[in-house]
Amino acid sequence: MRNYSEQNVSCPHCGHIIRIELDASAGSQEFYDDCSACCNPIHINMQVDDLHKTINLFIDADDEQIF
């Protein structure tokens, strides 16, 4: 599996398409990136599946998390 890749995602706030760079070398990660159009934070949950050699992305707004 390639450790670095790029993916287009849609901002959950404004719908603007942004390109994010993914680094799967450290395994599954959870991080935030700001939308370049509306500047709101985007919550990104990256799940690395080493068995099937895939990366699953879960994108949501910062305020959609359940505590």
Secondary structure, DSSP 8 states (H G I E B T S, - for coil): --SEEEEEEE-TTT--EEEEEEEGGG-SEEEEEE-TTT--EEEEEEEEETTTTEEEEEEEEGGG---
